[in-house]
C-alpha cells in the first residue's frame, strides 16, 4: 500500500524544538516534491516548507524561514522545527506529488496531491 506516515509531533514549550518525520512506503520519493503543511484550529491549511527530491530545491514560508529546516534521508523527509512559537501549534501534514515545483506546491495547500499523510499534532504551550 502506497502511503505517507508522519510522526514526531508532541507537546513542547516555546523556544523548544521538534523533528517531524514523513516516511513513504510502497513507493520511492525520488522525483517527488514533498511538502509540509499545517492547519491550526479555526484556520485554513497553509504551506510550511517544500522540497523537490530531484534537485534538492527547497522553499520556506516566511513565518518559518530561519527556524525550520526540511531535509531528506532516503524515503523519509524531515522537518526540523526550532525556536517554536505558540502560533506554530497545528496539525502538521506531509504531502507528495510528482508534478509540482516547490513554491507552487507550498502556495497551494488545498492541492489534490498524489499522497497525503494522516497528520501529526504539534502543540506549543507553556
PyMOL commands that set and color helices and strands:
alter all, ss='L'
color gray80, all
select helices_A, chain A and resi 86-88+102-106
alter helices_A, ss='H'
color red, helices_A
select strands_A, chain A and resi 3-7+10-12+18-25+33-39+46-52+58-60+68-73+76-81+90-97+115-116+120-124
alter strands_A, ss='S'
color yellow, strands_A
deselect
rebuild
show_as cartoon
